[in-house]
């Protein structure tokens, strides 16, 4: 799915299993809706900061790839 990056927020959270601090990022994106949506869909995508490209800017088009468990596997702005 191709989407447009509207904004982002980097932060840290403590992992419940071992208490380790993890660098994370919320990507705020929007993309055209299907026939059930009027306008665009807006959503927040949570991922680890190290998989977000360093050169990603607000307004970039990007692709988000998920693994079989529904977690973000990678984020790309080079396609």
BAVODO-584807 format. One record per residue: residue in three letters; residue number from 1; z, y, x of N, C-alpha, C in turn. Coordinates in Angstrom, 1 decimal, padded with zeros to 4 digits. Example, Ala and Ser with C-alpha at 12.3 -4.5 7.8 and 13.67 -1.06 7.14 Angstrom:
# BAVODO-584807
(ALA; 1; (007.8; -005.7; 013.2); (007.8; -004.5; 012.3); (007.8; -003.3; 013.2));
(SER; 2; (007.1; -002.2; 012.8); (007.1; -001.1; 013.7); (007.9; 000.0; 012.9));
This chain:
# BAVODO-584807
(UNK; 1; (000.0; -001.2; 000.8); (000.0; 000.0; 000.0); (000.0; 001.2; 000.9));
(UNK; 2; (-000.9; 002.1; 000.6); (-000.9; 003.4; 001.4); (-000.1; 004.4; 000.6));
(UNK; 3; (000.7; 005.2; 001.3); (001.5; 006.2; 000.6); (001.6; 007.4; 001.5));
(UNK; 4; (002.1; 008.5; 000.9); (002.3; 009.8; 001.6); (003.7; 010.0; 001.9));
(UNK; 5; (004.0; 010.4; 003.1); (005.4; 010.6; 003.5); (005.8; 012.0; 003.0));
(UNK; 6; (006.8; 012.1; 002.2); (007.3; 013.4; 001.7); (008.4; 014.0; 002.6));
(UNK; 7; (009.3; 013.0; 003.1); (010.4; 013.4; 003.9); (011.1; 012.2; 004.5));
(UNK; 8; (012.2; 012.5; 005.3); (012.9; 011.4; 005.8); (014.3; 011.8; 006.2));
(UNK; 9; (015.2; 010.9; 006.4); (016.6; 011.1; 006.8); (017.0; 010.0; 007.7));
(UNK; 10; (017.4; 010.4; 008.9); (018.0; 009.4; 009.9); (019.5; 009.4; 009.8));
(UNK; 11; (020.1; 008.3; 009.9); (021.6; 008.2; 009.8); (022.0; 006.9; 010.4));
(UNK; 12; (023.3; 006.7; 010.5); (023.9; 005.4; 011.0); (024.7; 004.8; 009.9));
(UNK; 13; (024.8; 003.5; 009.9); (025.6; 002.8; 009.0); (026.3; 001.6; 009.7));
(UNK; 14; (027.4; 001.2; 009.2); (028.2; 000.1; 009.8); (027.8; -001.2; 009.1));
(UNK; 15; (027.3; -002.2; 009.8); (026.9; -003.5; 009.3); (028.2; -004.2; 008.8));
(UNK; 16; (028.1; -004.8; 007.6); (029.3; -005.4; 007.1); (029.7; -006.7; 007.8));
(UNK; 17; (028.7; -007.4; 008.3); (029.0; -008.7; 008.9); (029.8; -008.6; 010.2));
(UNK; 18; (029.5; -007.6; 011.0); (030.1; -007.5; 012.3); (030.7; -006.1; 012.7));
(UNK; 19; (030.5; -005.1; 011.8); (030.9; -003.8; 012.0); (030.1; -003.0; 013.0));
(UNK; 20; (029.0; -003.5; 013.5); (028.2; -002.8; 014.4); (027.5; -001.6; 013.8));
(UNK; 21; (027.4; -000.4; 014.5); (026.7; 000.7; 014.0); (025.2; 000.5; 014.2));
(UNK; 22; (024.4; 000.7; 013.1); (022.9; 000.6; 013.1); (022.3; 001.9; 012.9));
(UNK; 23; (021.3; 002.3; 013.7); (020.5; 003.5; 013.4); (019.5; 003.1; 012.3));
(UNK; 24; (019.5; 003.9; 011.2); (018.6; 003.6; 010.1); (017.9; 004.9; 009.7));
(UNK; 25; (017.0; 004.7; 008.7); (016.1; 005.8; 008.2); (015.8; 005.6; 006.8));
(UNK; 26; (015.8; 006.6; 006.0); (015.3; 006.6; 004.6); (014.0; 007.4; 004.7));
(UNK; 27; (012.9; 006.7; 004.3); (011.6; 007.4; 004.1); (011.4; 007.7; 002.7));
(UNK; 28; (011.1; 009.0; 002.4); (010.8; 009.4; 001.0); (009.3; 009.5; 000.9));
(UNK; 29; (008.8; 008.6; 000.0); (007.3; 008.5; -000.1); (006.9; 008.6; -001.5));
(UNK; 30; (005.6; 008.9; -001.7); (005.0; 008.9; -003.0); (003.6; 008.3; -002.9));
(UNK; 31; (003.1; 007.7; -004.0); (001.8; 007.1; -004.1); (001.3; 007.1; -005.5));
(UNK; 32; (000.0; 006.9; -005.8); (-000.5; 006.9; -007.1); (000.1; 005.7; -007.9));
(UNK; 33; (000.4; 006.0; -009.2); (000.9; 004.9; -010.0); (-000.2; 004.1; -010.6));
(UNK; 34; (000.2; 003.0; -011.2); (-000.7; 002.1; -011.9); (-000.9; 002.6; -013.3));
(UNK; 35; (-001.5; 001.8; -014.2); (-001.8; 002.3; -015.5); (-000.6; 002.6; -016.4));
(UNK; 36; (000.6; 002.1; -016.0); (001.8; 002.3; -016.7); (002.6; 003.6; -016.3));
(UNK; 37; (002.1; 004.3; -015.3); (002.7; 005.5; -014.8); (001.8; 006.7; -015.0));
(UNK; 38; (002.4; 007.7; -015.5); (001.7; 009.0; -015.6); (002.1; 009.8; -014.3));
(UNK; 39; (001.1; 010.1; -013.5); (001.3; 010.9; -012.2); (001.5; 009.9; -011.1));
(UNK; 40; (002.4; 010.3; -010.2); (002.7; 009.5; -009.0); (004.0; 008.8; -009.0));
(UNK; 41; (004.2; 007.8; -008.2); (005.5; 007.1; -008.1); (006.1; 007.7; -006.8));
(UNK; 42; (007.4; 007.9; -006.9); (008.2; 008.4; -005.8); (009.3; 007.4; -005.5));
(UNK; 43; (009.5; 007.1; -004.3); (010.6; 006.1; -004.0); (011.2; 006.3; -002.6));
(UNK; 44; (012.3; 005.8; -002.3); (013.0; 005.8; -001.0); (012.8; 004.4; -000.4));
(UNK; 45; (012.4; 004.4; 000.8); (012.3; 003.1; 001.6); (013.3; 003.2; 002.7));
(UNK; 46; (014.2; 002.2; 002.7); (015.2; 002.1; 003.8); (014.7; 001.1; 004.9));
(UNK; 47; (014.9; 001.6; 006.1); (014.5; 000.7; 007.3); (015.3; 001.1; 008.5));
(UNK; 48; (015.2; 000.3; 009.5); (015.8; 000.6; 010.8); (015.0; 001.7; 011.5));
(UNK; 49; (015.6; 002.6; 012.2); (014.9; 003.7; 012.8); (014.0; 003.3; 013.9));
(UNK; 50; (014.2; 002.2; 014.6); (013.3; 001.8; 015.7); (012.0; 001.3; 015.2));
(UNK; 51; (011.7; 001.0; 013.9); (010.4; 000.6; 013.5); (009.6; 001.8; 012.9));
(UNK; 52; (010.2; 003.0; 012.8); (009.5; 004.2; 012.4); (008.8; 004.8; 013.5));
(UNK; 53; (007.4; 005.0; 013.5); (006.7; 005.6; 014.6); (007.3; 007.0; 014.9));
(UNK; 54; (007.4; 007.3; 016.2); (008.0; 008.5; 016.7); (007.2; 009.7; 016.3));
(UNK; 55; (005.9; 009.5; 016.2); (005.0; 010.7; 015.9); (004.7; 010.9; 014.4));
(UNK; 56; (005.4; 010.2; 013.5); (005.3; 010.3; 012.1); (005.8; 011.7; 011.6));
(UNK; 57; (005.0; 012.4; 010.8); (005.3; 013.7; 010.4); (005.2; 013.8; 008.8));
(UNK; 58; (005.9; 014.7; 008.3); (005.9; 015.0; 006.8); (004.4; 015.2; 006.4));
(UNK; 59; (003.9; 014.6; 005.4); (002.6; 014.7; 005.0); (001.6; 013.6; 005.5));
(UNK; 60; (002.1; 012.8; 006.5); (001.3; 011.7; 007.0); (001.0; 010.7; 005.9));
(UNK; 61; (-000.1; 010.0; 006.0); (-000.3; 008.8; 005.2); (000.2; 007.6; 006.0));
(UNK; 62; (000.8; 006.7; 005.3); (001.4; 005.6; 006.0); (001.3; 004.3; 005.2));
(UNK; 63; (001.5; 003.2; 005.9); (001.5; 001.9; 005.3); (002.9; 001.3; 005.7));
(UNK; 64; (003.5; 000.7; 004.7); (004.8; 000.0; 004.8); (004.5; -001.5; 004.6));
(UNK; 65; (005.0; -002.3; 005.6); (004.8; -003.7; 005.5); (006.1; -004.4; 005.3));
(UNK; 66; (006.2; -005.3; 004.4); (007.5; -006.0; 004.1); (007.4; -007.5; 004.6));
(UNK; 67; (008.6; -008.0; 004.9); (008.6; -009.5; 005.2); (008.8; -010.3; 004.0));
(UNK; 68; (008.9; -011.6; 004.1); (009.0; -012.4; 002.9); (010.3; -012.3; 002.1));
(UNK; 69; (011.3; -011.6; 002.8); (012.6; -011.4; 002.1); (012.7; -010.0; 001.5));
(UNK; 70; (011.6; -009.2; 001.6); (011.6; -007.9; 001.0); (012.1; -006.8; 001.8));
(UNK; 71; (012.4; -007.1; 003.1); (012.9; -006.0; 004.0); (011.7; -005.4; 004.7));
(UNK; 72; (011.8; -004.2; 005.1); (010.7; -003.5; 005.8); (010.5; -004.1; 007.2));
(UNK; 73; (009.3; -004.6; 007.5); (009.0; -005.2; 008.8); (008.4; -004.2; 009.7));
(UNK; 74; (007.5; -003.3; 009.2); (006.9; -002.3; 010.1); (006.4; -001.2; 009.2));
(UNK; 75; (006.2; 000.0; 009.9); (005.7; 001.2; 009.3); (004.6; 001.7; 010.2));
(UNK; 76; (003.4; 002.0; 009.6); (002.3; 002.4; 010.5); (001.6; 003.6; 009.9));
(UNK; 77; (001.2; 004.5; 010.8); (000.4; 005.7; 010.4); (-000.9; 005.7; 011.1));
(UNK; 78; (-001.3; 004.5; 011.7); (-002.5; 004.4; 012.5); (-003.4; 003.3; 011.8));
(UNK; 79; (-004.1; 003.7; 010.8); (-005.0; 002.7; 010.1); (-006.3; 003.4; 009.6));
